[in-house]
Amino acid sequence: MIRNERQRAEFIAAVEALRLEGPYFVETRLSRQRGPFWRAVKDVAAGQPWWEIRYFPACERYAWAYLPEGIGPREFAWGHTPQQAFLNALWQQPASSSDKG
């Protein structure tokens, strides 16, 4: 797993820069296809809306993934930077009813 404290601090700084709402926790995980990654998840009670952001340091392309806050099925948005992943998530969200007409 990832044990570099400097990388961890940089990951936390990147998450903080997005100004996502709510407390969160950080952990490392392992993906079969992309290898080890950092993961920040909004810390909420079961059934509450949550968000998630991931960073895959071994990936040269689209190393950041952001799952917008919500409940139920959603898709990760990918980017070269955390900001790009966040903005791509905004583009992927369906238009609200006020935007339809």
C-alpha positions in Angstrom: 0.0 0.0 0.0 1.0 3.7 -0.1 3.0 4.7 2.9 4.5 8.0 1.8 3.4 10.6 4.4 4.3 13.5 2.0 2.0 12.1 -0.7 -0.7 11.6 1.9 -0.4 15.3 3.0 -0.5 16.5 -0.6 -3.6 14.3 -1.2 -5.3 15.9 1.8 -4.3 19.4 0.7 -5.8 18.7 -2.8 -9.1 17.4 -1.2 -9.2 20.5 1.1 -8.7 22.8 -1.9 -12.0 21.5 -3.4 -13.9 22.7 -0.3 -16.1 19.7 -0.2 -18.8 19.7 2.5 -18.5 17.7 5.7 -16.0 15.7 7.6 -14.2 13.0 5.8 -11.7 10.2 6.3 -8.7 9.1 4.3 -7.5 5.6 3.6 -5.5 3.6 1.1 -7.0 0.9 -1.0 -5.8 -1.4 -3.8 -7.4 -1.7 -7.3 -6.8 -4.6 -9.5 -6.4 -2.5 -12.6 -4.9 0.8 -11.3 -2.9 -0.4 -8.3 -2.8 1.3 -4.9 -4.8 4.6 -4.4 -5.7 7.2 -1.8 -9.4 7.6 -1.1 -11.2 10.4 0.8 -14.9 9.7 1.7 -17.4 12.0 3.4 -17.9 10.5 6.9 -21.7 10.2 7.4 -24.2 7.8 8.9 -25.5 5.0 6.7 -28.1 6.1 4.3 -26.9 9.8 4.2 -25.5 11.5 1.1 -21.8 11.1 0.7 -19.0 11.9 -1.8 -15.7 10.2 -2.6 -12.5 11.3 -4.3 -9.7 8.9 -5.4 -6.1 9.5 -6.5 -4.1 6.8 -8.3 -0.4 7.9 -8.1 0.8 5.1 -10.5 -1.5 6.3 -13.3 -0.1 8.8 -15.8 -3.5 9.7 -17.3 -6.7 10.5 -15.4 -5.3 9.8 -12.0 -8.1 11.5 -10.2 -11.7 10.3 -9.8 -14.6 12.1 -8.1 -18.0 10.7 -7.1 -20.4 13.6 -6.4 -22.4 13.8 -3.2 -25.6 11.8 -3.3 -27.3 8.5 -2.6 -27.7 5.6 -5.0 -26.1 4.9 -8.3 -23.6 7.5 -9.5 -20.6 7.5 -11.8 -17.1 8.6 -11.1 -15.8 11.6 -13.1 -12.2 11.4 -14.1 -9.5 14.0 -14.6 -5.8 14.8 -14.7 -6.3 17.0 -11.5 -8.8 16.9 -8.7 -10.3 20.1 -10.0 -10.8 18.7 -13.5 -12.4 15.5 -12.0 -14.7 17.8 -9.9 -15.7 19.9 -12.9 -16.3 16.8 -15.1 -18.7 15.6 -12.4 -20.7 18.8 -12.8 -20.9 18.2 -16.5 -22.1 14.7 -16.0 -25.0 15.6 -13.7 -28.4 15.5 -15.3 -30.0 18.9 -15.9 -32.4 20.0 -13.2 -36.1 20.6 -14.1 -35.5 24.3 -13.9 -32.9 24.0 -16.7 -35.3 22.3 -19.1 -37.4 25.0 -20.4 
